[in-house]
Amino acid sequence: MLFRFILIIVLIYIIGRLFRVVFGRRKHRYRGSNGEVVDEMVQDPSCNVYVPRRGSIRRVVHGKELFFCSNECAEKYISDSKDR
């Protein structure tokens, strides 16, 4: 009887954890040495918007790595730089 009770509690715990993984909010945070959330902001050279570095679109233009907020901004910047 006690074994069955413990087994039920363990199963409820496991099902709860699975439910949280499948339906819970997924937060990907990078923590610094002091425990604070760290993410470097970079400026899009096309529209001058600041975006998180790890969420940006990266392109190498004329040997320099640049960060963009979207593919559209990246393509616009690349086509404009070819015209110069």
N, C-alpha and C positions, 0 to 999 in steps of 0.2 A: 504494500500500500504506500509506504513512504518512498520507495523507489519509483513508483508510477507518478507520484506528485512531483518529485525532483525532475523526472524526465519531461513532464508537461511544462514545468517552469523553464527548463533549458530550451525546449522546442519553441516556446513563446518568445524567448529572448532571441533565438536565431531568426525566427520569422520577422520579428521587429527590426533587427539589423538589416536583413535583406530588403525589407520594405523601405527603410531609410535610404539604402544605397540606390534602389531603383527609382523611387519617387521623390527623394529628398533633393534639396538644392545642392548643386555641385559647385563648390567654391575651390578654385585653384589659386592658392596664395603662396607667395614666396616670402619667407621671413628672413629678416636680417639677423645679425648677431644679438641684437637687443630684443628680439621678438616682434618687432613692428613689421607690418606688411610693407614690402619694398617692390616698387616697379618704376623703372625710369621712364620719364615722358620724353618723347622725341617730337620734333616739329616737322610736319609735312612741308617740303619745299615748294609744292605746287599751290596749296591753298592756305598754308601757314597755320593749320590746326595742329594742336598737340594731341598725340595719341600714345597709349602705352606701348613701349618698345616690343614686348612679346606679342602684342596683338596687331602689330603693324604689318604692312606689306613691304617686303624688302626687295630692293633692286640695286644692282651695281650699274652706275652710270659714269662713264669716263673714268673707270677705275676707282670710284668712290662709292661706298655703300650708303644708300639713302633709304629713308623710311617714309612710307606713305599711309594715308588713312584708308585708301581704297584702290582698287585696280584702275578705276577711271582716272584718278589723280595721277597715278604712276604712268599710265599710258599718255596722258596729256603732257606731263612733264617731259617724258622721253621724246615725244614727237616735237614739242617746242624746242628742246635742246638740239635736235637734229637740224632744225631750221636755222639755227644761229651760225 
